[in-house]
Amino acid sequence: MERKPVVRLKHKPGSGGTTLAMQLLWDLRKSFRCAVLVDPTLESSLIVSAVFKLYTAGESHNYRTVLLLVQGGNVNTLQKSFVAELSERKIDSVKPVVVILNCVRIAHINAGHPAAVKLSDTLTDNERKKFDDKKEWLNRQYTEENGIIPTEFHGFNIMQSNFSKDYVKRACDVFNTTDCRPSVPNRGLEFTACLCLLNSYVPGSVMLESHCEKFLSTFEETMIPFRHLTVSFNPNGSGGRPVLRMAHPMIAEQGTQSLHDAGWERSKIAIILLKKLCTEEHTLFLSTFMKALLIHRQKPKKFSRLILDIKNGNGKQSCLSVLHEAVKKGPQIGSYPQTLSRFYYQETEDFLNARKWAERAKQIAPDNSCFADTLGQVYKHFLYRKVSVLESNPNTLTEVLDLAKKAFEAFEHGEILAGKEQENRDGLSQQSKIFNYRPKIAYLQVANKLFQYKGVIESAAKRTNQYPKYENLKSPLSNQIQERARFINMLLSYSQESFEEEDPDYVLKDARTCYEDYTDDALPEGLGDGPTERQLRFLHENWQNDTQEPRLDLKNKVEVLKSSFHKTHEKYFRSRYLLPLLYLETSDGTKVRVDGVVRCYKVYTSVGDEEIELYVDPAKQLALWKPGTVTFELGFTIRGPTAYDIQFPG
């Protein structure tokens, strides 16, 4: 059985995933030391330190594995921190130090991530019977006479009804029986509309109850008749601040739709939320939720789900109104003007406003490579539009050449910033977890467009006496393009975005097309011919021959390769999944299984009389908690020899 250091529980909002995870911790409290990560923004080192204290509490013979519940987020960095600490402490154990239960809310569960446990919003027959029995018990225990009404246990009732939409519509009938016209002043309705919208689009979002009371003055009275559709609770025990949310995501969604039918457009609610509820006192608390509502998007979508729904339902101008209000409320959050800029150039082709807001984002965070890239994208898309009409209007050539020059300069600046984000030499600023290669590929896309319209541009340049200006722009491109195209080719040939996610297809395609256009040659595929690559080939070709005389000293050559990778490649591959470029194979292509040993979460193998430490995928390394012999397939990434498909005896 494969050892799993991380168990992923993917669940739809409102399907009881978080409750199930908490119940699991309760049921396993005697076998594990259970903990919940309350603040996922904490530094990984602090989390790791707290987990080790929990693991080592008590006598050494009574150490127990920590079962750590992490809700949402990427746990890869946390896994790497655990592995580094375990290796440094040289901990060998007959049991794992930590198992991470990663509980993730996701609106649409797809077939990806086969290793994940998926909790859908459909009950089995056995589950339905248990819910029916529980409902009978609740009806016996609680009555309207004692002030507790089981029919208003909406979260439970929705699950008991097998997530029935008819039940949800009945529960939300209050929106039909109450005068919900926007023209009728009703602060309770305004607040409910905002809470519905937030909970519909941002799973897990809440508002502080104290915030609600300030907005409504008399909370309980003003919220009638909507109060039964909400729940109050304390997320962090008695020491925390009470928060409020809708009773279930399905109620939030139905409430949002019912209000929309009554004239409460999503854009109107979003603006009320920003203007009236994102007050100076509560902006910090709501900031994460608001960014998730307005900015965060799922690939390959261009904007957040709310912005896209507003665009489809109310039009582009309503989206702009919402984003402008967001900029006012978050004047120091650069991603708001960045998103506004992107909407202007992608959806309305208003490039002047797009440039204005891209520059505003850069002013807020001048060292952010993504904001520099956005400004370049504005120039790039403006160039695309202008060059497309150049043949019929040669007088626009000046604009075309100026836009191309500005785009190149913006992307070059973005490249410089991306490099600095990786260096973090002062030890104070936070080092970026990924290398932003987008400015490089965008530079190549601009060059591609100029090549595509080469004949039209040259004709217009001759007719308008601007050929020298065109030549000045074009002449350095060949060298500039070769360096960038080779880099993109190397990065995407040796790695991918993550273990589960590949880079967009167009990236490598555009890089190779551009290289061929400007050099009349093709980019090499596979392993390149640099110093690091030559060292890697030598290791692969001589791995099984280290018994010959004179000795090849492969152990030293592995260290040389590691050092070479660290100096030349590491900053670009940070957090990316390194692909195996070569495998140790027999002559017929069968992968050879190699013997090795696990100690302190590391894998070693012997070549001749030398023991060599191998790399292991960090996602798998945390499972190597027990020392012992193993077999594995030996692959070679650009970083060095790596153990794959590690198997313990039996």
C-alpha positions as CSV (number, residue, x, y, z in Angstrom):
1,M,0.0,0.0,0.0
2,E,1.3,3.4,-0.9
3,R,2.2,5.6,2.0
4,K,0.3,8.9,1.8
5,P,1.8,11.9,3.8
6,V,-1.0,14.1,2.5
7,V,-4.7,13.1,2.3
8,R,-6.7,15.5,0.1
9,L,-10.4,15.8,0.8
10,K,-12.1,17.7,-2.0
11,H,-15.7,18.7,-1.3
12,K,-18.4,20.9,-2.7
13,P,-19.4,23.9,-0.5
14,G,-22.1,22.9,1.8
15,S,-21.6,19.1,1.4
16,G,-20.3,18.8,5.0
17,G,-16.6,18.4,4.1
18,T,-15.2,20.6,6.9
19,T,-17.6,19.0,9.4
20,L,-16.4,15.6,8.2
21,A,-12.8,16.5,8.6
22,M,-13.3,17.9,12.1
23,Q,-15.2,14.7,13.0
24,L,-12.4,12.6,11.7
25,L,-9.9,14.5,14.0
26,W,-12.3,13.8,16.9
27,D,-12.6,10.1,16.1
28,L,-8.9,9.7,15.7
29,R,-7.9,11.8,18.8
30,K,-6.7,8.7,20.7
31,S,-4.5,7.4,17.8
32,F,-3.1,10.8,16.7
33,R,-2.3,14.1,18.2
34,C,-4.8,16.2,16.2
35,A,-4.4,19.9,15.3
36,V,-6.0,22.4,13.0
37,L,-4.1,25.1,11.2
38,V,-6.1,28.2,12.0
39,D,-4.0,30.7,10.2
40,P,-2.7,29.4,6.8
41,T,-0.7,32.6,6.3
42,L,1.8,31.7,9.0
43,E,5.4,31.1,8.0
44,S,5.9,27.4,7.3
45,S,8.8,27.3,9.8
46,L,6.5,28.4,12.7
47,I,3.9,25.7,11.7
48,V,6.6,23.0,11.5
49,S,8.0,24.0,14.9
50,A,4.6,23.8,16.5
51,V,3.9,20.4,15.0
52,F,7.3,19.1,16.3
53,K,6.5,20.3,19.8
54,L,3.2,18.5,19.6
55,Y,4.8,15.3,18.2
56,T,7.5,15.2,20.9
57,A,5.2,16.0,23.8
58,G,5.5,13.5,26.6
59,E,7.9,10.5,26.9
60,S,10.0,9.5,23.9
61,H,8.4,6.1,23.7
62,N,5.0,7.8,23.6
63,Y,5.6,10.1,20.6
64,R,2.5,10.1,18.4
65,T,1.9,11.1,14.8
66,V,0.3,14.6,14.4
67,L,-2.8,14.7,12.2
68,L,-2.8,18.3,10.9
69,L,-6.0,19.7,9.3
70,V,-5.2,22.3,6.7
71,Q,-8.1,23.9,5.0
72,G,-7.5,25.0,1.4
73,G,-4.3,26.3,0.0
74,N,-1.2,24.7,-1.5
75,V,0.6,22.4,1.0
76,N,3.7,21.8,-1.2
77,T,5.7,24.5,0.6
78,L,4.7,23.1,4.0
79,Q,5.7,19.6,2.9
80,K,9.2,20.9,1.9
81,S,9.6,22.6,5.3
82,F,8.7,19.4,7.1
83,V,11.2,17.4,5.1
84,A,14.0,19.9,5.6
85,E,13.3,20.0,9.4
86,L,13.1,16.2,9.6
87,S,16.4,15.8,7.7
88,E,18.1,18.4,9.9
89,R,17.0,16.7,13.1
90,K,18.0,13.3,11.7
91,I,14.7,11.8,12.8
92,D,14.2,8.1,12.1
93,S,10.9,6.7,13.4
94,V,8.7,3.7,13.2
95,K,5.8,6.0,12.6
96,P,5.3,9.2,10.6
97,V,5.8,12.5,12.4
98,V,2.9,14.2,10.6
99,V,0.0,13.4,8.2
100,I,-1.6,16.4,6.5
101,L,-5.4,16.3,6.0
102,N,-5.8,18.9,3.2
103,C,-9.5,19.9,3.1
104,V,-10.3,21.9,0.0
105,R,-13.7,23.4,-1.0
106,I,-14.2,23.3,-4.7
107,A,-17.3,24.2,-6.7
108,H,-16.8,21.7,-9.5
109,I,-15.0,18.5,-8.7
110,N,-13.5,17.0,-11.9
111,A,-11.7,13.7,-12.6
112,G,-8.3,15.2,-11.8
113,H,-6.3,14.3,-8.7
114,P,-7.3,10.6,-8.6
115,A,-5.5,10.3,-5.2
116,A,-8.0,12.7,-3.6
117,V,-11.0,11.7,-1.5
118,K,-14.0,13.5,-3.2
119,L,-17.1,14.4,-1.3
120,S,-20.0,15.2,-3.6
121,D,-23.4,16.6,-2.8
122,T,-25.3,13.3,-3.3
123,L,-26.2,10.9,-0.4
124,T,-26.0,7.2,-0.5
125,D,-29.0,5.1,0.5
126,N,-27.3,4.4,3.9
127,E,-26.6,8.0,4.5
128,R,-30.1,9.0,3.7
129,K,-31.5,6.6,6.2
130,K,-29.2,8.0,8.9
131,F,-30.3,11.5,8.1
132,D,-33.9,10.5,8.2
133,D,-33.4,8.9,11.6
134,K,-31.7,12.0,12.9
135,K,-34.5,14.2,11.6
136,E,-37.0,12.1,13.6
137,W,-34.9,12.5,16.7
138,L,-34.6,16.3,16.2
139,N,-38.4,16.6,15.8
140,R,-38.9,14.8,19.1
141,Q,-36.3,16.8,20.9
142,Y,-37.1,20.3,19.8
143,T,-40.4,22.1,19.3
144,E,-41.5,25.7,18.6
145,E,-42.6,25.8,22.3
146,N,-39.0,25.7,23.5
147,G,-37.9,28.3,21.0
148,I,-35.9,25.9,18.7
149,I,-37.5,25.2,15.3
150,P,-36.1,22.1,13.5
151,T,-37.6,23.3,10.2
152,E,-35.1,26.1,10.4
153,F,-32.1,23.8,10.7
154,H,-31.4,24.6,7.1
155,G,-27.9,23.2,6.7
156,F,-29.0,19.8,8.1
157,N,-32.3,19.8,6.2
158,I,-30.7,20.5,2.9
159,M,-28.4,17.5,3.4
160,Q,-31.3,15.4,4.7
161,S,-33.3,16.2,1.6
162,N,-30.3,15.1,-0.6
163,F,-29.5,18.7,-1.4
164,S,-33.0,19.3,-2.8
165,K,-33.3,22.5,-4.8
166,D,-37.1,22.5,-4.1
167,Y,-36.3,22.6,-0.3
168,V,-34.0,25.5,-0.8
169,K,-36.6,27.4,-2.8
170,R,-39.1,26.9,-0.1
171,A,-36.7,28.0,2.6
172,C,-36.0,31.1,0.6
173,D,-39.6,31.9,-0.1
174,V,-39.2,34.9,2.3
175,F,-37.6,36.7,-0.6
176,N,-40.9,36.4,-2.5
177,T,-43.2,37.3,0.3
178,T,-41.2,40.3,1.5
179,D,-41.2,43.6,-0.4
180,C,-37.7,43.3,-1.9
181,R,-37.9,46.1,-4.3
182,P,-34.5,48.0,-4.4
183,S,-36.5,51.3,-4.2
184,V,-37.8,50.5,-0.7
185,P,-35.2,51.3,2.0
186,N,-34.4,48.2,4.0
187,R,-31.0,47.9,5.6
188,G,-31.7,44.3,6.7
189,L,-32.4,43.3,3.1
190,E,-29.2,45.2,1.9
191,F,-27.1,43.3,4.4
192,T,-28.7,39.9,3.6
193,A,-28.1,40.6,-0.1
194,C,-24.4,41.3,0.5
195,L,-24.0,38.2,2.7
196,C,-25.7,36.1,0.0
197,L,-23.5,37.4,-2.7
198,L,-20.3,36.9,-0.7
199,N,-21.2,33.4,0.4
200,S,-22.3,32.5,-3.2
201,Y,-19.0,33.3,-4.7
202,V,-16.5,32.8,-1.9
203,P,-16.9,29.5,-0.1
204,G,-16.0,29.9,3.6
205,S,-16.5,33.6,3.7
206,V,-18.0,35.3,6.8
207,M,-18.7,38.7,8.3
208,L,-18.0,39.8,11.8
209,E,-21.2,39.9,13.9
210,S,-20.0,43.1,15.4
211,H,-19.7,44.5,11.9
212,C,-23.3,43.6,11.2
213,E,-24.6,45.1,14.4
214,K,-22.9,48.4,13.5
215,F,-24.4,48.4,10.1
216,L,-27.9,47.5,11.2
217,S,-27.9,49.1,14.7
218,T,-30.6,46.7,15.9
219,F,-29.3,43.5,14.4
220,E,-31.9,40.9,15.5
221,E,-34.9,43.2,14.8
222,T,-33.7,44.5,11.5
223,M,-32.8,41.1,10.1
224,I,-36.3,39.8,10.5
225,P,-37.6,38.0,8.4
226,F,-34.2,36.8,7.0
227,R,-32.5,35.9,10.3
228,H,-33.4,32.2,10.1
229,L,-31.5,31.9,6.9
230,T,-28.2,32.9,8.6
231,V,-26.1,31.2,11.3
232,S,-23.7,32.8,13.9
233,F,-20.8,30.9,15.3
234,N,-17.3,31.4,16.8
235,P,-14.7,29.9,14.4
236,N,-11.9,29.9,17.0
237,G,-13.6,28.8,20.1
238,S,-14.7,31.0,23.0
239,G,-11.7,33.3,22.6
240,G,-12.6,34.4,19.0
241,R,-15.0,36.9,17.6
242,P,-18.4,35.7,16.5
243,V,-19.0,35.6,12.8
244,L,-22.1,35.3,10.5
245,R,-22.8,33.6,7.3
246,M,-25.8,32.2,5.3
247,A,-27.0,28.8,6.6
248,H,-25.8,27.0,3.5
249,P,-24.1,27.9,0.1
250,M,-27.3,26.7,-1.7
251,I,-29.3,29.2,0.3
252,A,-26.8,32.0,-0.5
253,E,-27.1,31.1,-4.2
254,Q,-30.9,31.0,-4.2
255,G,-31.1,34.2,-2.3
256,T,-28.8,35.9,-4.8
257,Q,-30.9,34.7,-7.7
258,S,-34.2,35.6,-6.0
259,L,-32.9,39.1,-5.3
260,H,-31.7,39.4,-8.9
261,D,-35.2,38.5,-10.0
262,A,-36.6,41.3,-7.7
263,G,-34.2,43.9,-9.3
264,W,-31.1,43.5,-7.2
265,E,-28.5,43.1,-9.8
266,R,-25.2,41.5,-8.7
267,S,-23.3,44.6,-9.6
268,K,-25.6,46.7,-7.4
269,I,-25.1,44.4,-4.5
270,A,-21.3,44.3,-5.0
271,I,-21.1,48.1,-4.9
272,I,-23.2,48.2,-1.7
273,L,-20.9,45.6,-0.2
274,L,-17.9,47.8,-1.1
275,K,-19.3,51.1,-0.2
276,K,-21.2,50.4,3.0
277,L,-19.7,47.2,4.5
278,C,-16.0,47.6,3.6
279,T,-15.6,50.4,6.1
280,E,-12.1,51.4,7.2
281,E,-12.6,49.4,10.4
282,H,-13.4,46.2,8.6
283,T,-11.6,46.4,5.3
284,L,-8.7,44.4,6.7
285,F,-10.9,41.5,7.9
286,L,-12.8,41.4,4.5
287,S,-9.8,42.0,2.3
288,T,-9.1,38.3,1.6
289,F,-12.7,37.6,0.8
290,M,-13.1,40.7,-1.4
291,K,-10.0,39.7,-3.5
292,A,-11.4,36.2,-3.9
293,L,-14.7,37.8,-5.0
294,L,-13.4,40.3,-7.5
295,I,-9.9,39.1,-8.5
296,H,-9.2,35.4,-8.1
297,R,-10.0,33.4,-11.2
298,Q,-9.9,29.8,-12.3
299,K,-7.8,29.0,-15.3
300,P,-8.4,29.5,-18.2
301,K,-11.0,32.1,-17.2
302,K,-10.0,35.7,-17.7
303,F,-11.8,37.1,-14.6
304,S,-13.4,36.1,-11.4
305,R,-16.7,34.2,-11.5
306,L,-18.6,37.2,-10.2
307,I,-17.1,39.6,-12.7
308,L,-18.0,37.2,-15.6
309,D,-21.6,36.8,-14.3
310,I,-22.0,40.6,-14.0
311,K,-20.6,40.9,-17.6
312,N,-23.1,38.3,-18.9
313,G,-26.0,39.6,-16.9
314,N,-25.6,43.4,-16.7
315,G,-22.9,44.3,-19.3
316,K,-19.3,45.4,-19.3
317,Q,-20.0,48.9,-17.9
318,S,-21.4,47.3,-14.7
319,C,-18.1,45.4,-14.3
320,L,-16.2,48.6,-14.7
321,S,-18.3,50.3,-12.0
322,V,-17.6,47.5,-9.5
323,L,-13.9,47.4,-10.2
324,H,-13.6,51.2,-10.0
325,E,-15.3,51.0,-6.5
326,A,-12.9,48.3,-5.5
327,V,-9.9,50.5,-6.4
328,K,-11.3,53.3,-4.2
329,K,-11.8,50.9,-1.3
330,G,-8.3,49.3,-1.7
331,P,-6.1,52.1,-2.8
332,Q,-2.9,50.2,-1.7
333,I,-3.9,46.9,-3.3
334,G,-2.3,46.8,-6.7
335,S,-4.3,43.8,-8.0
336,Y,-7.4,46.0,-8.1
337,P,-6.1,48.5,-10.7
338,Q,-4.4,45.6,-12.5
339,T,-7.7,43.8,-12.9
340,L,-9.3,47.0,-14.0
341,S,-6.6,47.5,-16.6
342,R,-7.0,44.0,-17.9
343,F,-10.7,44.4,-18.2
344,Y,-10.3,47.7,-20.2
345,Y,-7.9,46.2,-22.7
346,Q,-9.4,42.7,-23.0
347,E,-13.1,43.6,-22.9
348,T,-13.6,47.2,-24.1
349,E,-10.3,47.9,-26.0
350,D,-10.1,51.2,-24.2
351,F,-6.3,51.2,-24.2
352,L,-5.8,54.7,-22.7
353,N,-7.7,53.8,-19.6
354,A,-6.0,50.4,-19.5
355,R,-2.6,52.1,-19.6
356,K,-3.7,54.5,-16.8
357,W,-4.7,51.7,-14.4
358,A,-1.7,49.5,-15.3
359,E,0.5,52.4,-14.4
360,R,-1.4,52.9,-11.2
361,A,-0.8,49.3,-10.2
362,K,2.9,49.8,-10.9
363,Q,3.0,52.9,-8.7
364,I,1.6,50.9,-5.8
365,A,4.1,48.0,-6.3
366,P,6.9,49.2,-8.5
367,D,8.9,45.9,-7.9
368,N,6.1,43.6,-9.0
369,S,6.9,41.9,-12.3
370,C,3.3,40.9,-12.9
371,F,2.2,44.6,-12.8
372,A,5.0,45.5,-15.2
373,D,3.8,42.7,-17.5
374,T,0.3,44.0,-17.4
375,L,1.5,47.4,-18.7
376,G,3.3,45.6,-21.5
377,Q,0.2,43.6,-22.3
378,V,-1.7,46.9,-22.8
379,Y,0.8,48.1,-25.3
380,K,0.9,44.6,-27.0
381,H,-2.9,44.4,-27.5
382,F,-3.0,48.1,-28.6
383,L,-0.3,47.2,-31.2
384,Y,-2.3,44.2,-32.4
385,R,-5.3,46.4,-33.1
386,K,-3.2,49.1,-34.9
387,V,-1.1,46.8,-37.0
388,S,-4.2,45.0,-38.2
389,V,-5.4,48.2,-40.0
390,L,-2.0,49.3,-41.1
391,E,-2.4,48.2,-44.7
392,S,-5.4,50.4,-45.3
393,N,-4.0,53.2,-43.2
394,P,-0.2,53.5,-43.5
395,N,-0.1,56.7,-41.6
396,T,-0.6,54.7,-38.3
397,L,2.9,53.3,-38.7
398,T,4.3,55.8,-36.3
399,E,1.9,54.5,-33.6
400,V,2.7,50.9,-34.5
401,L,6.4,51.3,-34.1
402,D,6.1,53.4,-30.9
403,L,3.7,50.8,-29.4
404,A,6.1,47.9,-30.3
405,K,9.0,49.8,-28.7
406,K,7.0,50.5,-25.5
407,A,5.9,46.9,-25.3
408,F,9.4,45.6,-25.6
409,E,10.6,48.1,-23.0
410,A,7.8,47.1,-20.6
411,F,8.5,43.4,-21.0
412,E,12.2,43.9,-20.6
413,H,11.5,45.7,-17.3
414,G,9.2,42.9,-16.2
415,E,12.0,40.4,-16.9
416,I,14.4,42.4,-14.7
417,L,11.9,42.5,-11.9
418,A,11.2,38.8,-12.2
419,G,14.9,38.1,-11.8
420,K,15.1,40.4,-8.7
421,E,12.0,38.6,-7.2
422,Q,14.1,35.4,-7.2
423,E,17.2,36.9,-5.6
424,N,16.0,38.3,-2.3
425,R,19.5,39.2,-1.4
426,D,18.7,41.5,1.4
427,G,17.0,38.7,3.4
428,L,14.2,41.0,4.3
429,S,11.8,41.0,1.3
430,Q,9.9,37.8,0.7
431,Q,11.3,35.6,-2.1
432,S,8.8,34.8,-4.9
433,K,7.8,31.1,-5.0
434,I,7.7,31.0,-8.7
435,F,9.7,32.6,-11.6
436,N,7.5,34.8,-13.7
437,Y,8.4,34.0,-17.3
438,R,5.4,35.7,-18.8
439,P,7.3,38.9,-19.8
440,K,9.7,36.7,-21.8
441,I,7.0,35.0,-23.8
442,A,5.1,38.2,-24.3
443,Y,8.2,39.8,-25.7
444,L,8.4,37.0,-28.3
445,Q,4.7,37.4,-29.1
446,V,5.2,41.1,-30.0
447,A,8.1,40.0,-32.2
448,N,5.9,37.3,-33.8
449,K,3.3,40.0,-34.6
450,L,5.9,42.2,-36.2
451,F,7.1,39.3,-38.3
452,Q,3.6,38.4,-39.3
453,Y,3.0,41.9,-40.7
454,K,6.6,42.3,-41.9
455,G,5.6,43.0,-45.5
456,V,2.9,45.5,-44.6
457,I,5.2,47.3,-42.2
458,E,8.0,47.5,-44.7
459,S,5.7,48.8,-47.4
460,A,4.3,51.5,-45.0
461,A,7.8,52.4,-43.8
462,K,8.9,53.1,-47.4
463,R,5.8,55.1,-48.2
464,T,6.1,57.2,-45.1
465,N,9.9,57.6,-45.0
466,Q,10.2,55.7,-41.7
467,Y,12.3,52.8,-42.8
468,P,15.3,53.8,-40.6
469,K,13.1,53.9,-37.6
470,Y,11.7,50.5,-38.4
471,E,15.3,49.2,-38.9
472,N,16.4,50.5,-35.5
473,L,13.5,48.6,-33.9
474,K,14.1,45.4,-35.9
475,S,17.9,45.1,-36.1
476,P,18.5,43.9,-32.5
477,L,15.5,41.5,-32.4
478,S,17.3,38.4,-33.7
479,N,19.7,38.2,-30.8
480,Q,17.1,39.3,-28.3
481,I,14.7,36.6,-29.5
482,Q,17.1,33.8,-29.6
483,E,18.0,34.2,-25.9
484,R,14.4,34.3,-24.8
485,A,13.2,31.5,-27.0
486,R,16.0,29.2,-25.8
487,F,15.1,30.0,-22.3
488,I,11.4,29.2,-22.7
489,N,12.3,26.1,-24.6
490,M,14.7,25.0,-21.8
491,L,12.2,25.9,-18.9
492,L,9.3,24.0,-20.4
493,S,11.3,21.1,-21.7
494,Y,12.8,20.4,-18.3
495,S,9.8,21.2,-16.1
496,Q,6.1,22.0,-15.9
497,E,4.0,24.2,-13.7
498,S,3.3,21.5,-11.1
499,F,2.9,17.8,-10.9
500,E,-0.7,18.0,-11.9
501,E,-0.7,21.1,-14.2
502,E,1.2,21.7,-17.4
503,D,2.0,25.1,-18.9
504,P,-0.3,26.5,-21.6
505,D,0.3,24.9,-25.0
506,Y,0.7,28.3,-26.7
507,V,3.8,29.2,-24.7
508,L,6.3,26.7,-26.2
509,K,4.5,27.0,-29.6
510,D,5.0,30.8,-29.7
511,A,8.6,30.5,-28.6
512,R,9.5,28.0,-31.3
513,T,7.6,29.8,-34.0
514,C,9.4,33.1,-33.2
515,Y,12.8,31.4,-33.1
516,E,12.2,29.8,-36.5
517,D,10.9,33.1,-38.1
518,Y,13.9,35.1,-37.1
519,T,16.7,32.5,-37.4
520,D,15.5,30.1,-40.2
521,D,16.4,27.3,-37.8
522,A,14.5,25.2,-35.3
523,L,14.9,25.1,-31.5
524,P,16.4,21.8,-30.4
525,E,14.0,19.5,-28.5
526,G,14.9,17.5,-25.5
527,L,18.1,17.8,-23.5
528,G,20.3,20.8,-24.5
529,D,24.1,21.0,-24.7
530,G,25.1,23.3,-21.9
531,P,27.6,22.5,-19.1
532,T,24.9,21.2,-16.8
533,E,23.3,19.1,-19.5
534,R,26.7,17.5,-20.4
535,Q,27.3,16.6,-16.8
536,L,23.8,15.0,-16.7
537,R,24.4,13.0,-19.8
538,F,27.8,11.8,-18.4
539,L,26.1,10.6,-15.2
540,H,23.4,8.8,-17.1
541,E,25.8,7.1,-19.5
542,N,28.2,6.0,-16.8
543,W,26.0,5.2,-13.9
544,Q,26.3,1.4,-14.2
545,N,30.0,1.6,-15.1
546,D,31.5,2.9,-11.9
547,T,33.3,-0.3,-11.3
548,Q,35.8,0.3,-14.1
549,E,39.4,1.5,-13.5
550,P,40.3,4.2,-13.2
551,R,37.2,5.0,-11.1
552,L,34.9,7.7,-12.4
553,D,34.0,9.0,-8.9
554,L,30.3,9.5,-9.7
555,K,29.5,10.7,-6.2
556,N,31.7,13.8,-6.8
557,K,30.2,14.3,-10.2
558,V,26.7,14.3,-8.7
559,E,27.8,17.0,-6.3
560,V,29.3,19.0,-9.2
561,L,26.0,18.7,-11.0
562,K,24.1,19.9,-8.0
563,S,26.4,22.9,-7.7
564,S,26.0,23.7,-11.4
565,F,22.2,23.5,-11.2
566,H,22.2,25.7,-8.1
567,K,24.3,28.4,-9.8
568,T,22.6,28.4,-13.2
569,H,19.1,27.0,-13.1
570,E,17.6,26.8,-9.6
571,K,16.1,30.2,-9.3
572,Y,14.1,29.6,-12.5
573,F,12.7,26.2,-11.5
574,R,11.7,27.2,-8.0
575,S,8.4,25.4,-7.1
576,R,8.1,23.9,-10.6
577,Y,7.9,20.2,-11.1
578,L,11.1,18.9,-12.6
579,L,10.6,16.3,-15.4
580,P,12.7,13.2,-15.7
581,L,14.7,13.7,-18.8
582,L,16.5,10.4,-18.8
583,Y,15.9,7.0,-17.1
584,L,18.3,4.2,-16.3
585,E,17.1,1.6,-18.8
586,T,18.0,-1.7,-20.4
587,S,18.8,-1.9,-24.1
588,D,15.2,-2.6,-24.9
589,G,13.9,0.5,-23.0
590,T,12.8,-1.3,-19.8
591,K,13.3,0.9,-16.7
592,V,15.8,-0.7,-14.3
593,R,14.8,-1.0,-10.7
594,V,17.6,0.0,-8.3
595,D,18.2,-1.0,-4.7
596,G,18.5,1.7,-2.1
597,V,18.0,2.5,1.5
598,V,15.9,5.2,3.4
599,R,17.3,7.1,6.3
600,C,16.0,10.3,7.8
601,Y,13.5,10.9,5.0
602,K,16.3,10.6,2.4
603,V,17.1,7.9,-0.2
604,Y,20.6,6.6,-0.8
605,T,22.0,4.1,-3.3
606,S,25.4,2.5,-3.6
607,V,27.5,2.7,-6.8
608,G,30.7,0.7,-6.4
609,D,31.8,1.3,-2.8
610,E,30.3,4.8,-2.6
611,E,26.9,5.8,-1.3
612,I,25.1,8.5,-3.2
613,E,22.1,10.6,-1.9
614,L,19.3,10.9,-4.5
615,Y,16.6,13.5,-4.9
616,V,13.0,12.6,-4.2
617,D,9.9,14.4,-5.2
618,P,8.9,16.5,-2.1
619,A,5.3,15.3,-2.4
620,K,6.6,11.8,-1.9
621,Q,9.5,12.5,0.5
622,L,7.3,13.0,3.5
623,A,6.1,9.4,3.2
624,L,9.6,8.1,3.8
625,W,9.3,8.2,7.5
626,K,10.4,4.7,8.2
627,P,14.1,3.7,7.6
628,G,14.7,0.5,5.6
629,T,15.6,-0.9,2.2
630,V,13.7,0.1,-0.9
631,T,13.7,-0.3,-4.7
632,F,13.0,2.4,-7.2
633,E,13.3,3.6,-10.8
634,L,16.3,6.0,-11.3
635,G,15.5,9.0,-13.4
636,F,17.6,12.1,-14.1
637,T,16.1,15.6,-13.9
638,I,18.2,18.7,-14.7
639,R,19.0,18.8,-11.0
640,G,20.4,15.3,-10.8
641,P,19.6,11.6,-10.2
642,T,16.1,11.2,-8.7
643,A,14.3,8.2,-7.2
644,Y,10.8,7.4,-8.7
645,D,8.2,4.8,-7.9
646,I,9.8,4.0,-4.5
647,Q,8.7,0.7,-3.1
648,F,9.3,-0.9,0.3
649,P,9.5,-4.7,0.6
650,G,6.1,-6.3,0.7
